[in-house]
Amino acid sequence: MAEAVLNNGSYFVGWGTLALINAGLAQGKGRGGFNWFLISLLLGPIATFLLVVMPDMRWQS
């Protein structure tokens, strides 16, 4: 089963899509989108969790 997912590339497309979503989420919270895109490529769903629980930077002085 895992080989079928890796052979057609859908796993990598999904991982890249998650990284793009995380970049947008990071920008919406006042953080660097490109940096979080790169972090997301490495950490995937863990980066999503970190972005969700971290405080919003836009409203801090």
All heavy atoms as TSV, in Angstrom:
chain	resi	resn	atom	element	x	y	z
A	1	MET	N	N	0.824	-1.198	0.000
A	1	MET	CA	C	0.000	0.000	0.000
A	1	MET	C	C	0.862	1.254	0.000
A	1	MET	O	O	0.623	2.161	-0.739
A	1	MET	CB	C	-0.925	-0.037	1.224
A	1	MET	CG	C	-1.752	1.186	1.397
A	1	MET	SD	S	-3.043	1.225	0.171
A	1	MET	CE	C	-3.842	2.715	0.593
A	2	ALA	N	N	1.864	1.304	0.847
A	2	ALA	CA	C	2.713	2.488	0.917
A	2	ALA	C	C	3.457	2.705	-0.393
A	2	ALA	O	O	3.676	3.847	-0.801
A	2	ALA	CB	C	3.700	2.360	2.062
A	3	GLU	N	N	3.837	1.636	-1.060
A	3	GLU	CA	C	4.543	1.779	-2.330
A	3	GLU	C	C	3.651	2.418	-3.383
A	3	GLU	O	O	4.119	3.217	-4.186
A	3	GLU	CB	C	5.041	0.427	-2.817
A	3	GLU	CG	C	6.163	-0.133	-1.983
A	3	GLU	CD	C	6.603	-1.476	-2.504
A	3	GLU	OE1	O	7.263	-1.489	-3.557
A	3	GLU	OE2	O	6.278	-2.477	-1.865
A	4	ALA	N	N	2.384	2.086	-3.386
A	4	ALA	CA	C	1.465	2.654	-4.369
A	4	ALA	C	C	1.342	4.157	-4.175
A	4	ALA	O	O	1.278	4.924	-5.136
A	4	ALA	CB	C	0.093	1.993	-4.267
A	5	VAL	N	N	1.323	4.608	-2.931
A	5	VAL	CA	C	1.223	6.043	-2.656
A	5	VAL	C	C	2.491	6.756	-3.105
A	5	VAL	O	O	2.440	7.821	-3.700
A	5	VAL	CB	C	0.956	6.277	-1.154
A	5	VAL	CG1	C	1.030	7.752	-0.818
A	5	VAL	CG2	C	-0.399	5.712	-0.766
A	6	LEU	N	N	3.640	6.181	-2.832
A	6	LEU	CA	C	4.897	6.821	-3.198
A	6	LEU	C	C	5.146	6.776	-4.706
A	6	LEU	O	O	5.755	7.677	-5.255
A	6	LEU	CB	C	6.054	6.162	-2.457
A	6	LEU	CG	C	6.085	6.383	-0.950
A	6	LEU	CD1	C	7.230	5.608	-0.331
A	6	LEU	CD2	C	6.208	7.846	-0.620
A	7	ASN	N	N	4.675	5.753	-5.372
A	7	ASN	CA	C	4.926	5.628	-6.797
A	7	ASN	C	C	4.216	6.696	-7.627
A	7	ASN	O	O	4.747	7.172	-8.607
A	7	ASN	CB	C	4.526	4.239	-7.301
A	7	ASN	CG	C	5.530	3.191	-6.901
A	7	ASN	OD1	O	6.673	3.504	-6.588
A	7	ASN	ND2	N	5.100	1.939	-6.897
A	8	ASN	N	N	3.017	7.071	-7.236
A	8	ASN	CA	C	2.317	8.058	-8.046
A	8	ASN	C	C	2.533	9.487	-7.563
A	8	ASN	O	O	2.022	10.421	-8.150
A	8	ASN	CB	C	0.820	7.724	-8.149
A	8	ASN	CG	C	0.105	7.827	-6.828
A	8	ASN	OD1	O	0.615	8.391	-5.868
A	8	ASN	ND2	N	-1.096	7.281	-6.789
A	9	GLY	N	N	3.251	9.680	-6.487
A	9	GLY	CA	C	3.627	11.012	-6.041
A	9	GLY	C	C	2.567	11.751	-5.244
A	9	GLY	O	O	2.781	12.900	-4.871
A	10	SER	N	N	1.432	11.142	-4.974
A	10	SER	CA	C	0.379	11.854	-4.259
A	10	SER	C	C	0.790	12.201	-2.828
A	10	SER	O	O	0.358	13.210	-2.288
A	10	SER	CB	C	-0.920	11.048	-4.253
A	10	SER	OG	O	-0.750	9.845	-3.547
A	11	TYR	N	N	1.637	11.391	-2.231
A	11	TYR	CA	C	2.126	11.697	-0.884
A	11	TYR	C	C	2.897	13.008	-0.890
A	11	TYR	O	O	2.700	13.861	-0.039
A	11	TYR	CB	C	3.016	10.551	-0.400
A	11	TYR	CG	C	3.648	10.777	0.949
A	11	TYR	CD1	C	2.928	10.564	2.112
A	11	TYR	CD2	C	4.962	11.214	1.046
A	11	TYR	CE1	C	3.505	10.778	3.354
A	11	TYR	CE2	C	5.545	11.425	2.281
A	11	TYR	CZ	C	4.813	11.204	3.429
A	11	TYR	OH	O	5.385	11.427	4.649
A	12	PHE	N	N	3.754	13.193	-1.877
A	12	PHE	CA	C	4.568	14.401	-1.948
A	12	PHE	C	C	3.734	15.620	-2.307
A	12	PHE	O	O	3.979	16.718	-1.810
A	12	PHE	CB	C	5.707	14.200	-2.955
A	12	PHE	CG	C	6.649	13.106	-2.547
A	12	PHE	CD1	C	6.647	11.888	-3.207
A	12	PHE	CD2	C	7.517	13.272	-1.478
A	12	PHE	CE1	C	7.499	10.871	-2.820
A	12	PHE	CE2	C	8.377	12.263	-1.083
A	12	PHE	CZ	C	8.374	11.050	-1.756
A	13	VAL	N	N	2.731	15.430	-3.134
A	13	VAL	CA	C	1.828	16.534	-3.479
A	13	VAL	C	C	1.065	16.970	-2.233
A	13	VAL	O	O	0.929	18.167	-1.965
A	13	VAL	CB	C	0.862	16.124	-4.611
A	13	VAL	CG1	C	-0.216	17.167	-4.815
A	13	VAL	CG2	C	1.627	15.885	-5.900
A	14	GLY	N	N	0.588	16.024	-1.458
A	14	GLY	CA	C	-0.135	16.355	-0.232
A	14	GLY	C	C	0.746	17.051	0.788
A	14	GLY	O	O	0.329	18.003	1.446
A	15	TRP	N	N	1.981	16.596	0.906
A	15	TRP	CA	C	2.929	17.207	1.848
A	15	TRP	C	C	3.243	18.642	1.414
A	15	TRP	O	O	3.307	19.550	2.250
A	15	TRP	CB	C	4.202	16.365	1.902
A	15	TRP	CG	C	5.018	16.565	3.139
A	15	TRP	CD1	C	6.045	17.432	3.307
A	15	TRP	CD2	C	4.878	15.872	4.380
A	15	TRP	NE1	N	6.569	17.318	4.567
A	15	TRP	CE2	C	5.867	16.361	5.252
A	15	TRP	CE3	C	4.015	14.868	4.833
A	15	TRP	CZ2	C	6.014	15.904	6.549
A	15	TRP	CZ3	C	4.179	14.416	6.134
A	15	TRP	CH2	C	5.169	14.929	6.969
A	16	GLY	N	N	3.431	18.844	0.117
A	16	GLY	CA	C	3.693	20.191	-0.394
A	16	GLY	C	C	2.492	21.104	-0.227
A	16	GLY	O	O	2.645	22.296	0.088
A	17	THR	N	N	1.297	20.562	-0.421
A	17	THR	CA	C	0.089	21.353	-0.221
A	17	THR	C	C	-0.045	21.771	1.233
A	17	THR	O	O	-0.399	22.916	1.536
A	17	THR	CB	C	-1.149	20.547	-0.663
A	17	THR	OG1	O	-0.992	20.176	-2.035
A	17	THR	CG2	C	-2.422	21.347	-0.487
A	18	LEU	N	N	0.241	20.870	2.137
A	18	LEU	CA	C	0.209	21.203	3.564
A	18	LEU	C	C	1.221	22.302	3.880
A	18	LEU	O	O	0.930	23.217	4.653
A	18	LEU	CB	C	0.494	19.965	4.408
A	18	LEU	CG	C	0.490	20.177	5.922
A	18	LEU	CD1	C	-0.885	20.625	6.399
A	18	LEU	CD2	C	0.916	18.909	6.635
A	19	ALA	N	N	2.394	22.253	3.268
A	19	ALA	CA	C	3.406	23.289	3.496
A	19	ALA	C	C	2.911	24.648	3.003
A	19	ALA	O	O	3.132	25.671	3.661
A	19	ALA	CB	C	4.713	22.906	2.799
A	20	LEU	N	N	2.214	24.674	1.867
A	20	LEU	CA	C	1.661	25.936	1.367
A	20	LEU	C	C	0.559	26.463	2.280
A	20	LEU	O	O	0.474	27.668	2.537
A	20	LEU	CB	C	1.120	25.746	-0.049
A	20	LEU	CG	C	2.170	25.575	-1.146
A	20	LEU	CD1	C	1.487	25.201	-2.460
A	20	LEU	CD2	C	2.975	26.850	-1.302
A	21	ILE	N	N	-0.285	25.573	2.762
A	21	ILE	CA	C	-1.341	25.977	3.693
A	21	ILE	C	C	-0.730	26.537	4.971
A	21	ILE	O	O	-1.175	27.572	5.498
A	21	ILE	CB	C	-2.270	24.788	3.989
A	21	ILE	CG1	C	-3.073	24.438	2.738
A	21	ILE	CG2	C	-3.186	25.080	5.173
A	21	ILE	CD1	C	-3.820	23.133	2.820
A	22	ASN	N	N	0.302	25.891	5.467
A	22	ASN	CA	C	0.968	26.367	6.677
A	22	ASN	C	C	1.620	27.727	6.455
A	22	ASN	O	O	1.621	28.567	7.355
A	22	ASN	CB	C	2.009	25.358	7.150
A	22	ASN	CG	C	1.374	24.161	7.814
A	22	ASN	OD1	O	0.205	24.174	8.155
A	22	ASN	ND2	N	2.149	23.111	7.978
A	23	ALA	N	N	2.169	27.961	5.269
A	23	ALA	CA	C	2.759	29.270	4.969
A	23	ALA	C	C	1.692	30.357	5.023
A	23	ALA	O	O	1.921	31.436	5.581
A	23	ALA	CB	C	3.426	29.241	3.596
A	24	GLY	N	N	0.527	30.089	4.471
A	24	GLY	CA	C	-0.568	31.050	4.535
A	24	GLY	C	C	-1.053	31.263	5.954
A	24	GLY	O	O	-1.344	32.395	6.359
A	25	LEU	N	N	-1.142	30.196	6.717
A	25	LEU	CA	C	-1.542	30.299	8.118
A	25	LEU	C	C	-0.535	31.131	8.905
A	25	LEU	O	O	-0.915	31.980	9.721
A	25	LEU	CB	C	-1.672	28.899	8.717
A	25	LEU	CG	C	-2.078	28.785	10.181
A	25	LEU	CD1	C	-3.455	29.386	10.407
A	25	LEU	CD2	C	-2.073	27.322	10.601
A	26	ALA	N	N	0.736	30.907	8.648
A	26	ALA	CA	C	1.786	31.662	9.338
A	26	ALA	C	C	1.699	33.149	8.996
A	26	ALA	O	O	1.803	33.997	9.882
A	26	ALA	CB	C	3.160	31.117	8.958
A	27	GLN	N	N	1.501	33.469	7.738
A	27	GLN	CA	C	1.383	34.875	7.353
A	27	GLN	C	C	0.172	35.515	8.000
A	27	GLN	O	O	0.216	36.680	8.397
A	27	GLN	CB	C	1.307	35.004	5.841
A	27	GLN	CG	C	2.636	34.797	5.167
A	27	GLN	CD	C	2.571	34.995	3.664
A	27	GLN	OE1	O	1.507	34.870	3.069
A	27	GLN	NE2	N	3.696	35.302	3.075
A	28	GLY	N	N	-0.908	34.772	8.099
A	28	GLY	CA	C	-2.106	35.284	8.741
A	28	GLY	C	C	-1.909	35.560	10.224
A	28	GLY	O	O	-2.619	36.372	10.807
A	29	LYS	N	N	-0.941	34.900	10.830
A	29	LYS	CA	C	-0.642	35.111	12.245
A	29	LYS	C	C	0.548	36.056	12.438
A	29	LYS	O	O	1.071	36.178	13.538
A	29	LYS	CB	C	-0.355	33.777	12.932
A	29	LYS	CG	C	-1.582	32.912	13.070
A	29	LYS	CD	C	-1.289	31.707	13.935
A	29	LYS	CE	C	-2.350	31.620	14.986
A	29	LYS	NZ	N	-2.033	30.713	16.068
A	30	GLY	N	N	0.984	36.694	11.365
A	30	GLY	CA	C	2.066	37.668	11.472
A	30	GLY	C	C	3.451	37.054	11.531
A	30	GLY	O	O	4.385	37.663	12.050
A	31	ARG	N	N	3.608	35.868	11.027
A	31	ARG	CA	C	4.909	35.186	11.020
A	31	ARG	C	C	5.407	35.060	9.584
A	31	ARG	O	O	4.661	35.270	8.644
A	31	ARG	CB	C	4.788	33.813	11.673
A	31	ARG	CG	C	4.304	33.910	13.106
A	31	ARG	CD	C	4.291	32.576	13.789
A	31	ARG	NE	N	3.820	32.702	15.157
A	31	ARG	CZ	C	4.584	33.050	16.182
A	31	ARG	NH1	N	5.853	33.301	16.007
A	31	ARG	NH2	N	4.075	33.148	17.392
A	32	GLY	N	N	6.650	34.709	9.409
A	32	GLY	CA	C	7.242	34.599	8.082
A	32	GLY	C	C	6.738	33.374	7.329
A	32	GLY	O	O	6.987	32.246	7.732
A	33	GLY	N	N	6.036	33.618	6.240
A	33	GLY	CA	C	5.455	32.523	5.475
A	33	GLY	C	C	6.482	31.596	4.856
A	33	GLY	O	O	6.327	30.376	4.892
A	34	PHE	N	N	7.535	32.168	4.276
A	34	PHE	CA	C	8.546	31.340	3.619
A	34	PHE	C	C	9.279	30.459	4.619
A	34	PHE	O	O	9.531	29.278	4.361
A	34	PHE	CB	C	9.536	32.200	2.837
A	34	PHE	CG	C	10.567	31.391	2.098
A	34	PHE	CD1	C	10.206	30.644	0.988
A	34	PHE	CD2	C	11.881	31.362	2.510
A	34	PHE	CE1	C	11.141	29.882	0.302
A	34	PHE	CE2	C	12.830	30.606	1.833
A	34	PHE	CZ	C	12.458	29.867	0.726
A	35	ASN	N	N	9.602	31.025	5.784
A	35	ASN	CA	C	10.277	30.236	6.820
A	35	ASN	C	C	9.408	29.065	7.256
A	35	ASN	O	O	9.896	27.944	7.412
A	35	ASN	CB	C	10.613	31.113	8.024
A	35	ASN	CG	C	11.671	32.136	7.709
A	35	ASN	OD1	O	12.455	31.966	6.790
A	35	ASN	ND2	N	11.688	33.217	8.463
A	36	TRP	N	N	8.128	29.313	7.452
A	36	TRP	CA	C	7.231	28.255	7.871
A	36	TRP	C	C	6.957	27.270	6.758
A	36	TRP	O	O	6.666	26.103	7.012
A	36	TRP	CB	C	5.944	28.838	8.453
A	36	TRP	CG	C	6.165	29.197	9.880
A	36	TRP	CD1	C	6.476	30.430	10.374
A	36	TRP	CD2	C	6.167	28.316	10.993
A	36	TRP	NE1	N	6.660	30.358	11.721
A	36	TRP	CE2	C	6.467	29.065	12.138
A	36	TRP	CE3	C	5.931	26.953	11.134
A	36	TRP	CZ2	C	6.547	28.503	13.402
A	36	TRP	CZ3	C	6.004	26.398	12.399
A	36	TRP	CH2	C	6.312	27.161	13.514
A	37	PHE	N	N	7.039	27.711	5.514
A	37	PHE	CA	C	6.938	26.776	4.400
A	37	PHE	C	C	8.073	25.754	4.479
A	37	PHE	O	O	7.855	24.547	4.371
A	37	PHE	CB	C	6.982	27.528	3.067
A	37	PHE	CG	C	7.051	26.631	1.870
A	37	PHE	CD1	C	5.911	25.981	1.407
A	37	PHE	CD2	C	8.246	26.418	1.204
A	37	PHE	CE1	C	5.964	25.144	0.302
A	37	PHE	CE2	C	8.314	25.579	0.103
A	37	PHE	CZ	C	7.168	24.943	-0.347
A	38	LEU	N	N	9.282	26.241	4.703
A	38	LEU	CA	C	10.443	25.347	4.804
A	38	LEU	C	C	10.345	24.437	6.031
A	38	LEU	O	O	10.640	23.241	5.950
A	38	LEU	CB	C	11.733	26.164	4.849
A	38	LEU	CG	C	12.055	26.964	3.585
A	38	LEU	CD1	C	13.321	27.800	3.802
A	38	LEU	CD2	C	12.196	26.057	2.381
A	39	ILE	N	N	9.922	24.999	7.150
A	39	ILE	CA	C	9.749	24.193	8.361
A	39	ILE	C	C	8.712	23.106	8.111
A	39	ILE	O	O	8.872	21.956	8.528
A	39	ILE	CB	C	9.356	25.087	9.552
A	39	ILE	CG1	C	10.536	25.981	9.943
A	39	ILE	CG2	C	8.886	24.255	10.741
A	39	ILE	CD1	C	10.188	27.090	10.907
A	40	SER	N	N	7.644	23.463	7.400
A	40	SER	CA	C	6.569	22.514	7.128
A	40	SER	C	C	7.021	21.391	6.206
A	40	SER	O	O	6.510	20.272	6.294
A	40	SER	CB	C	5.374	23.232	6.521
A	40	SER	OG	O	4.841	24.146	7.442
A	41	LEU	N	N	7.934	21.685	5.306
A	41	LEU	CA	C	8.458	20.619	4.452
A	41	LEU	C	C	9.174	19.564	5.280
A	41	LEU	O	O	9.172	18.383	4.936
A	41	LEU	CB	C	9.408	21.195	3.395
A	41	LEU	CG	C	8.750	21.959	2.250
A	41	LEU	CD1	C	9.827	22.538	1.334
A	41	LEU	CD2	C	7.804	21.076	1.465
A	42	LEU	N	N	9.769	19.991	6.389
A	42	LEU	CA	C	10.480	19.061	7.257
A	42	LEU	C	C	9.567	18.398	8.287
A	42	LEU	O	O	9.675	17.205	8.543
A	42	LEU	CB	C	11.618	19.781	7.982
A	42	LEU	CG	C	12.736	20.321	7.110
A	42	LEU	CD1	C	13.695	21.152	7.945
A	42	LEU	CD2	C	13.462	19.198	6.410
A	43	LEU	N	N	8.663	19.172	8.875
A	43	LEU	CA	C	7.881	18.675	10.001
A	43	LEU	C	C	6.443	18.298	9.661
A	43	LEU	O	O	5.805	17.582	10.427
A	43	LEU	CB	C	7.862	19.720	11.122
A	43	LEU	CG	C	9.209	20.123	11.705
A	43	LEU	CD1	C	9.023	21.173	12.783
A	43	LEU	CD2	C	9.943	18.913	12.249
A	44	GLY	N	N	5.920	18.805	8.564
A	44	GLY	CA	C	4.565	18.476	8.129
A	44	GLY	C	C	3.499	18.835	9.144
A	44	GLY	O	O	3.401	19.986	9.571
A	45	PRO	N	N	2.698	17.871	9.559
A	45	PRO	CA	C	1.590	18.140	10.476
A	45	PRO	C	C	2.030	18.686	11.839
A	45	PRO	O	O	1.269	19.383	12.499
A	45	PRO	CB	C	0.925	16.773	10.658
A	45	PRO	CG	C	1.377	15.959	9.504
A	45	PRO	CD	C	2.711	16.485	9.102
A	46	ILE	N	N	3.229	18.392	12.257
A	46	ILE	CA	C	3.731	18.940	13.518
A	46	ILE	C	C	3.845	20.460	13.413
A	46	ILE	O	O	3.517	21.187	14.351
A	46	ILE	CB	C	5.083	18.297	13.894
A	46	ILE	CG1	C	4.891	16.804	14.129
A	46	ILE	CG2	C	5.697	18.968	15.112
A	46	ILE	CD1	C	6.172	16.018	14.252
A	47	ALA	N	N	4.281	20.955	12.250
A	47	ALA	CA	C	4.356	22.398	12.038
A	47	ALA	C	C	2.970	23.023	12.071
A	47	ALA	O	O	2.790	24.127	12.594
A	47	ALA	CB	C	5.048	22.703	10.712
A	48	THR	N	N	1.974	22.330	11.538
A	48	THR	CA	C	0.605	22.835	11.584
A	48	THR	C	C	0.160	22.981	13.033
A	48	THR	O	O	-0.411	23.999	13.424
A	48	THR	CB	C	-0.353	21.876	10.842
A	48	THR	OG1	O	0.129	21.668	9.521
A	48	THR	CG2	C	-1.748	22.447	10.786
A	49	PHE	N	N	0.423	21.966	13.834
A	49	PHE	CA	C	0.064	22.020	15.245
A	49	PHE	C	C	0.752	23.198	15.936
A	49	PHE	O	O	0.129	23.944	16.705
A	49	PHE	CB	C	0.424	20.706	15.945
A	49	PHE	CG	C	0.204	20.740	17.423
A	49	PHE	CD1	C	-1.073	20.655	17.945
A	49	PHE	CD2	C	1.271	20.870	18.294
A	49	PHE	CE1	C	-1.286	20.699	19.315
A	49	PHE	CE2	C	1.075	20.918	19.662
A	49	PHE	CZ	C	-0.209	20.833	20.177
A	50	LEU	N	N	2.051	23.383	15.679
A	50	LEU	CA	C	2.783	24.490	16.294
A	50	LEU	C	C	2.188	25.840	15.906
A	50	LEU	O	O	2.043	26.730	16.747
A	50	LEU	CB	C	4.259	24.428	15.896
A	50	LEU	CG	C	5.057	23.263	16.458
A	50	LEU	CD1	C	6.459	23.230	15.851
A	50	LEU	CD2	C	5.122	23.342	17.972
A	51	LEU	N	N	1.837	25.992	14.638
A	51	LEU	CA	C	1.243	27.252	14.191
A	51	LEU	C	C	-0.104	27.520	14.855
A	51	LEU	O	O	-0.423	28.662	15.180
A	51	LEU	CB	C	1.078	27.247	12.669
A	51	LEU	CG	C	2.339	27.517	11.885
A	51	LEU	CD1	C	2.128	27.182	10.410
A	51	LEU	CD2	C	2.758	28.968	12.036
A	52	VAL	N	N	-0.864	26.480	15.051
A	52	VAL	CA	C	-2.187	26.653	15.650
A	52	VAL	C	C	-2.075	27.046	17.126
A	52	VAL	O	O	-2.830	27.903	17.598
A	52	VAL	CB	C	-3.023	25.371	15.476
A	52	VAL	CG1	C	-4.288	25.406	16.315
A	52	VAL	CG2	C	-3.369	25.168	14.007
A	53	VAL	N	N	-1.144	26.471	17.850
A	53	VAL	CA	C	-1.055	26.752	19.286
A	53	VAL	C	C	-0.217	27.985	19.619
A	53	VAL	O	O	-0.339	28.514	20.720
A	53	VAL	CB	C	-0.524	25.522	20.073
A	53	VAL	CG1	C	-1.454	24.349	19.931
A	53	VAL	CG2	C	0.878	25.175	19.673
A	54	MET	N	N	0.608	28.452	18.691
A	54	MET	CA	C	1.421	29.640	18.958
A	54	MET	C	C	0.546	30.888	18.916
A	54	MET	O	O	-0.389	30.969	18.133
A	54	MET	CB	C	2.558	29.754	17.933
A	54	MET	CG	C	3.602	28.679	18.098
A	54	MET	SD	S	4.820	28.661	16.784
A	54	MET	CE	C	5.792	30.060	17.215
A	55	PRO	N	N	0.868	31.874	19.766
A	55	PRO	CA	C	0.052	33.096	19.780
A	55	PRO	C	C	0.210	33.914	18.499
A	55	PRO	O	O	1.221	33.835	17.805
A	55	PRO	CB	C	0.579	33.864	20.987
A	55	PRO	CG	C	1.945	33.334	21.228
A	55	PRO	CD	C	1.950	31.913	20.738
A	56	ASP	N	N	-0.805	34.701	18.238
A	56	ASP	CA	C	-0.826	35.584	17.071
A	56	ASP	C	C	0.139	36.748	17.302
A	56	ASP	O	O	0.070	37.421	18.328
A	56	ASP	CB	C	-2.247	36.097	16.875
A	56	ASP	CG	C	-2.463	36.725	15.522
A	56	ASP	OD1	O	-1.473	37.137	14.881
A	56	ASP	OD2	O	-3.626	36.814	15.109
A	57	MET	N	N	1.041	37.000	16.364
A	57	MET	CA	C	2.031	38.066	16.509
A	57	MET	C	C	1.487	39.440	16.130
A	57	MET	O	O	2.070	40.449	16.469
A	57	MET	CB	C	3.258	37.761	15.643
A	57	MET	CG	C	3.993	36.497	16.037
A	57	MET	SD	S	4.711	36.570	17.682
A	57	MET	CE	C	6.000	37.749	17.417
A	58	ARG	N	N	0.382	39.497	15.419
A	58	ARG	CA	C	-0.127	40.787	14.934
A	58	ARG	C	C	-0.620	41.680	16.048
A	58	ARG	O	O	-0.583	42.880	15.933
A	58	ARG	CB	C	-1.268	40.569	13.934
A	58	ARG	CG	C	-0.828	39.916	12.661
A	58	ARG	CD	C	-1.993	39.649	11.783
A	58	ARG	NE	N	-2.869	38.728	12.514
A	58	ARG	CZ	C	-4.076	38.386	12.131
A	58	ARG	NH1	N	-4.566	38.886	11.030
A	58	ARG	NH2	N	-4.804	37.552	12.824
A	59	TRP	N	N	-1.099	41.106	17.134
A	59	TRP	CA	C	-1.732	41.909	18.172
A	59	TRP	C	C	-0.819	42.179	19.351
A	59	TRP	O	O	-1.232	42.728	20.344
A	59	TRP	CB	C	-3.006	41.215	18.647
A	59	TRP	CG	C	-3.928	40.967	17.520
A	59	TRP	CD1	C	-4.195	39.765	16.928
A	59	TRP	CD2	C	-4.682	41.928	16.779
A	59	TRP	NE1	N	-5.069	39.922	15.880
A	59	TRP	CE2	C	-5.397	41.245	15.770
A	59	TRP	CE3	C	-4.840	43.310	16.873
A	59	TRP	CZ2	C	-6.220	41.885	14.868
A	59	TRP	CZ3	C	-5.661	43.942	15.988
A	59	TRP	CH2	C	-6.338	43.246	14.994
A	60	GLN	N	N	0.441	41.794	19.247
A	60	GLN	CA	C	1.377	42.042	20.332
A	60	GLN	C	C	2.172	43.297	20.036
A	60	GLN	O	O	2.486	43.602	18.900
A	60	GLN	CB	C	2.309	40.848	20.508
A	60	GLN	CG	C	1.575	39.605	20.955
A	60	GLN	CD	C	2.521	38.440	21.112
A	60	GLN	OE1	O	3.711	38.565	20.884
A	60	GLN	NE2	N	1.986	37.300	21.512
A	61	SER	N	N	2.516	44.023	21.094
A	61	SER	CA	C	3.287	45.256	20.882
A	61	SER	C	C	4.763	45.054	21.054
A	61	SER	O	O	5.250	44.051	21.394
A	61	SER	CB	C	2.821	46.322	21.858
A	61	SER	OG	O	2.756	45.835	23.165
